[in-house]
Amino acid sequence: MIFFIVISIVIIQRLVELVVAKRNEKWMRSQGAFEAGAAHYPIMVSMHIAFFISLLAEDFLFDRSVSSVWILFLVIFLVAQVARIWCLASLGKFWNTKIIILPGADVVQKGPYKWVRHPNYIIVTTELLVLPLMFGAYITAIIFTLLNAWMLSVRIPAEEKALKEATNYSKKFSLE
């Protein structure tokens, strides 16, 4: 029962985030923003959808049980959710699931972005590992941790390149 409650809440959260991202994208584009890394975005979305399908399938097909340390994993997951909200609040209208760049904009350097360049990717990585482990879905944990590492090896360079070319990113993070 806890499995379906947690997974349902996370899926609803992701759908709400997509609505927020679409609203932010619309505003940013009205200000002259452009999208970078568009070619990998559908692959990333497919990967995240496949994650939930895999998690549900592994639980159903292999009758996985809740981990004996599920409370620990839940606490880690909840801390990640607080950090996720902090990231979204810190970026405000600049937060998106896509790489949307507003040329000439000052890069956000508040909240977790004061200390880490890509905190939300750390959070997503944590979630993709902790959620399956909470429910004993080890196959999903391994596969999607590896897929996410590959996706981030594509996404982060694309995002950084666009930020360096169109904003004060290099100056703010002393990359010059």
Salt bridges, closest charged atoms under 4 A:
GLU17 OE1 - ARG84 NH1 3.36
GLU25 OE1 - LYS22 NZ 3.70
GLU25 OE2 - ARG29 NE 2.88
GLU25 OE1 - LYS98 NZ 3.19
GLU35 OE1 - ARG29 NH2 3.19
GLU58 OE2 - ARG64 NH2 2.89
GLU127 OE1 - ARG14 NH2 2.55
GLU127 OE1 - ARG84 NH2 2.37
GLU159 OE2 - HIS118 ND1 3.98
GLU160 OE2 - ARG117 NE 3.08
GLU160 OE2 - HIS118 NE2 2.79
GLU165 OE2 - LYS161 NZ 2.89
